[in-house]
Amino acid sequence: MFNCASMLYRAVLIPCCLAVAPGAASACDGPRDVQEATLAAIKAFVHDKQMTVLTFAGYSGAQYEDPQAMIEHASRILDGQEPGKTLVNIGATEVGIGAVYELAKRKGFTTMGIVSSLARDEHVPLSTCVDYVFYVKDAYWGGKIPGTDDLSPTSAAMVDSSTSFVAIGGGESARDELLAARKAGKPVTFIPADMNHRIARENAQKKGQPLPTDFRGAAHAALAAGV
């Protein structure tokens, strides 16, 4: 489905792809469609594709201390999937775990992303290697709604739309989604990984907090025992 919004994003993102990743144009030519969607609309899209949804979770803005190791883990996971039968889903943006989008496209997968409408409102760049983007109307970035045990609309859509999850590290939002997916009986694979140490220290300094000494992320404490 094309609409004015998707055409606008194509106009903005295609040159970016060529500038940032020369030679990758054949794999990454910008989103085919960008839209705000309800959970029902996302599930209808997946149903029409008749494909399973493999969701990668992990660090986004916190990024990775060893991004190459993260890519190698993701590559091994993708090599065990069939591109013609699997949609690769992440959070639509380009940083951190979003780097898996380009890898997935190069391996022949169709990609999708589910992300809070805050990303659109705050002009957070989308990956140029995500085919279909679904903005979910949300007052939060993900995880649980503060003061409740309920997932935010974005995280609820991520869990309900996915067939299985692979997490490579991850913070609080990833933790909440993975635990909800596991509770729902969906396969969850957790691979430990450190967030970027420098960024973590800088963020702590900005907030006036003690410098961190553990960089394994909130998902590690909740999920590593099952590794």
VENQUIDA-V167371 format. One record per backbone hydrogen bond with DSSP energy under -1.0 kcal/mol. CO is the residue of the C=O (numbers start at 0). NH is the residue of the N-H. E is the energy in kcal/mol with one decimal. If there is no record, write none. Layout:
CO | NH | E
CO | NH | E
This chain:
2 | 6 | -2.3
3 | 7 | -2.2
4 | 8 | -2.4
5 | 9 | -2.1
6 | 10 | -2.1
7 | 11 | -1.6
8 | 12 | -3.1
9 | 13 | -2.1
12 | 16 | -2.3
13 | 17 | -1.8
14 | 18 | -2.2
15 | 19 | -2.8
16 | 20 | -2.5
20 | 23 | -2.1
23 | 26 | -1.3
23 | 27 | -2.9
32 | 132 | -2.6
34 | 134 | -2.8
37 | 41 | -2.1
38 | 42 | -2.6
39 | 43 | -2.0
40 | 44 | -2.0
41 | 45 | -2.3
42 | 46 | -2.5
43 | 47 | -2.4
44 | 48 | -1.7
45 | 49 | -1.2
51 | 86 | -3.4
52 | 162 | -2.4
52 | 163 | -1.9
53 | 88 | -2.8
54 | 165 | -2.7
56 | 167 | -2.3
58 | 96 | -3.0
59 | 62 | -1.3
61 | 195 | -1.4
65 | 69 | -1.7
66 | 70 | -2.2
67 | 71 | -2.2
68 | 72 | -2.3
69 | 73 | -2.4
70 | 74 | -2.6
71 | 75 | -1.9
72 | 76 | -1.9
73 | 77 | -2.7
74 | 78 | -2.1
76 | 79 | -1.3
77 | 80 | -2.1
81 | 84 | -1.9
84 | 51 | -2.4
86 | 53 | -2.8
87 | 111 | -2.6
88 | 55 | -2.6
89 | 113 | -2.0
91 | 126 | -3.0
94 | 97 | -2.3
95 | 98 | -2.2
96 | 99 | -2.0
97 | 100 | -1.6
98 | 102 | -1.1
99 | 103 | -2.9
100 | 104 | -2.6
101 | 105 | -2.3
102 | 106 | -1.2
103 | 108 | -2.5
104 | 107 | -1.6
109 | 87 | -2.4
110 | 131 | -1.4
111 | 89 | -1.6
112 | 133 | -2.9
114 | 135 | -2.7
115 | 118 | -1.8
116 | 120 | -2.5
117 | 121 | -2.4
118 | 123 | -3.0
119 | 122 | -1.3
124 | 93 | -1.0
127 | 29 | -2.1
130 | 31 | -2.7
130 | 32 | -1.7
131 | 112 | -2.4
132 | 34 | -2.1
133 | 114 | -2.3
134 | 36 | -2.8
135 | 116 | -2.3
142 | 151 | -3.2
144 | 147 | -2.0
149 | 144 | -3.2
151 | 155 | -2.8
152 | 156 | -2.1
153 | 157 | -2.2
154 | 158 | -2.5
155 | 159 | -2.7
156 | 160 | -1.9
163 | 54 | -2.7
164 | 188 | -2.2
165 | 56 | -2.6
166 | 190 | -3.1
169 | 218 | -2.2
170 | 174 | -2.4
171 | 175 | -2.6
172 | 176 | -2.3
173 | 177 | -2.8
174 | 178 | -2.5
175 | 179 | -1.8
176 | 180 | -2.6
177 | 181 | -2.6
178 | 182 | -2.3
179 | 183 | -1.7
180 | 185 | -2.6
181 | 184 | -1.6
186 | 164 | -2.7
188 | 166 | -3.2
190 | 168 | -2.0
193 | 64 | -1.9
195 | 199 | -2.2
196 | 200 | -2.3
197 | 201 | -2.6
198 | 202 | -2.6
199 | 203 | -1.9
200 | 204 | -2.4
201 | 205 | -2.3
202 | 206 | -1.4
203 | 208 | -3.0
204 | 207 | -1.1
214 | 194 | -2.9
218 | 222 | -1.9
219 | 223 | -2.8
222 | 225 | -1.7
223 | 226 | -2.0
